[in-house]
């Protein structure tokens, strides 16, 4: 039964944001059903809609998919953003998993207790500047192409660009020494679908403020 | 240039064990180069072989792959242990990620401070018997087939078998209420490649003991 994918999550970035970015970049319209209370989560659990009792969950093509990577893999394959063969996919996976490791630290920042925030921020800055961003700058330098893999847009570019924006929010000068990453970000941001997603009023979520964090904690505690 | 895949990691289960299982189940012979001293890890880093300065790393088909999932995906595809289409792959991924979440909790036990260990073990047991095992028992019940996805052996059956063995190591009574999972475990354990891997002397690694871990922590700056 075709129809728009429906994203079930709370109204915040969390673990759903890369899914929103990928759908948007692929030019796919989607709906969102926001969890607002503990009861909303309980209802989804009692309906048997959540295989492991957790969100993100995405209704797509007759499936109720949970687990962020399962969702992203499906979308990337369906919309041709996952490389043309096994070897390209290996590179895309390797690059995406590195981004995911950094994202894991970044996405927690709003939810970390106040007294630990500074240490987590220092960790983000260190890893971004010394481990992850140099690795991707080196990939782009190595082949001199416009995209990370196969000379065309893939999920790895979309995820990396999302992360470049998110890390820059926390560390404004982080991109200073990474000219090729900056160029990639500009290039990807100018693609019509991405440009639209970057405008105000799109389904892109802002950095989680205190109210958002409080609301999320209530739903998931 | 073909040849056996070469696995670079510590002589321990860690994040490489699921890869050993998958290669073994696929009947693929592989070599291992163990990282025993800091210099071994330093050399790999200096040689530019570790994209994010981390292991696991597997040399396979001319590539130097890091990131466990990237390695598993490649092996599964190459040896026909992935789904046959995009929808089967979605189910396999969903199930495999659930297994990975529980495995991650178990893996963290070795680095959990002693005063928090009991609570951690209680949480693992709770999730095992109330969240994860029921979910997979339900899958098997729903289609009545011999394997989790597509009525044939795929990577996720192997990932689940490995997990069930770890669950048993923690507490063998946890499997008791799940007859279909027990049957799957028996069935898979009798597949020739798996049976061979389960014998003593294979490349399967034992659980890490506390002393070995303390030694490793002293030798390495584990980050």
Interface residues (C-beta under 8 A of the other chain):
Chain A: X51 X52 X53 X61 X63 X65 X66 X67 X68 X69 X70 X73 X74 X77 X78 X86 X87 X89 X90 X93 X94 X97 X98 X101 X131 X132 X135
Chain B: X51 X52 X53 X61 X63 X65 X66 X67 X68 X69 X70 X73 X74 X77 X78 X86 X87 X89 X90 X91 X93 X94 X96 X97 X98 X101 X131 X132 X135
